[in-house]
Each structure stands twice: as C-alpha cells, then as structure tokens.
Amino acid sequence: MDKKINIFLNNKINCITKKYSLIIGLNPSKGARSPTLWNKVYKNLKINCKMYPADISKKNLSKFIEEIKKDKNFVGSAVTMPYKEDIICYIDEVHLSAKKIKSINTIVKKNNKLIGYNTDYLACKKTLNKFKKRNKILILGAGGVGKSAILSVAEVFKKAKIFIYNRNYQKLLKFTSNLKNNNIKILKNF
C-alpha cells in the first residue's frame, strides 16, 4: 500500500489487507454507512478487501486521486457529496450516462485507469426495463437521483410524455436541454 495514501487517511488503512476501497467525500467518517455495509459483504464473501472513509478537502482532491491511481492495492470507491460532480475531471474515463448526468458516485479501477459510473442511473434503468410501455410519466425533483431517473425514463420510454417538476426551474431547464428529447415537458407549478 502507498504510504502517502495511508497518511492522507490518517493511517487508518490496515496494512494486512491487500486490497481496499474508499468512500470519498468531505467527511464520510462522520456517518457514512458504506464502509460498514461493504466490509460485511467482503467478510461474508471472504474477499480480502476493506472499505475506509476518506475525508478529503477540496484542495487535496486532485492530489489524492493521483495517489490512488498509482496505488496497486486500490480497487474502487464510492463518491459522496460534495464531490460527485467535481471529481469527474480527475477520472480517466467516465461512462456515457454519467457524462450526461454530470455526476459520478462510483469509481472502479481497471487496467490502472479510474472509470466513473453513476450507479443510480444504472439501477433506475434496470428497474424501469421491467415495466410495460407507459404513455405519461411524472418525475418530481431533479437532484442527484432525480437526474438519473430523468435520463433513464427518457431512454427506456422514448415515446412517453415526460412531465418533470423541480423547485429550481432554471436548473432543470439547463439539464433537460442537453437531453434533446421533445417529449419532456417541464412543469412550472405543481
């Protein structure tokens, strides 16, 4: 394991563990549930890996990403607020859906490259594919998961009329204009 990363994480990483994953954010050590959940999964599946919270300041984000790229023991990461958008510019490759949403919540290291995904989109699309054809769909909200839902719905139900309401009309208008979908109608009042 790279000593620089261990120092970044205040020497939290157990050097006996060969592989590790992270949850990157401003302060995930103050309550993120991912490490507890993933460490149980790793243990139950007998995977020699451990997840750690990585409290990273914005000024250290780019340097930290460069360090984990070089670390052969780093396998991947969850990304939490406020870096889901900021971190994109430091990742080697970003899945097309995550580019459209402009947000990633998962990083996977593959062939010494960091690849960013938006798993909210992937899960939403998989779930929507189980539904039969829909003619009208209403989506409330366009936050992180809301954007994932909007993109998923637009791709799965191409011919449906999609009505969307968000408290911030301009933010929603900006996001949906990039989708180039004539079936989307933004509601000003709800």
FENGIPE-V547241 format. One record per backbone hydrogen bond with DSSP energy under -1.0 kcal/mol. NH is the residue of the N-H (numbers start at 1). CO is the residue of the C=O. If there is no record, write none. Layout:
NH;CO, NH;CO
This chain:
6;2, 7;3, 8;4, 9;5, 10;7, 11;6, 17;14, 19;48, 20;73, 21;50, 22;76, 23;52, 24;78, 25;54, 26;81, 30;27, 32;28, 37;33, 38;34, 39;35, 40;36, 41;37, 42;38, 43;39, 44;40, 45;41, 46;43, 47;42, 49;47, 52;21, 54;23, 56;25, 60;57, 64;60, 65;61, 66;62, 67;63, 68;64, 69;65, 70;66, 71;67, 74;71, 75;20, 77;107, 78;22, 79;105, 80;24, 83;80, 87;83, 88;85, 90;87, 91;88, 93;114, 95;116, 99;95, 100;96, 101;97, 102;98, 103;98, 104;84, 105;117, 106;117, 107;77, 108;115, 109;75, 110;113, 113;110, 115;108, 116;93, 117;106, 122;118, 123;119, 124;120, 125;121, 126;122, 127;123, 128;124, 129;125, 130;127, 131;128, 137;161, 139;163, 141;165, 147;143, 148;144, 149;145, 150;146, 151;147, 152;148, 153;149, 154;150, 155;151, 156;152, 157;153, 160;157, 161;135, 162;183, 163;137, 164;185, 165;139, 169;167, 172;168, 173;169, 174;170, 175;171, 176;172, 177;173, 179;176, 184;181, 185;162, 187;164
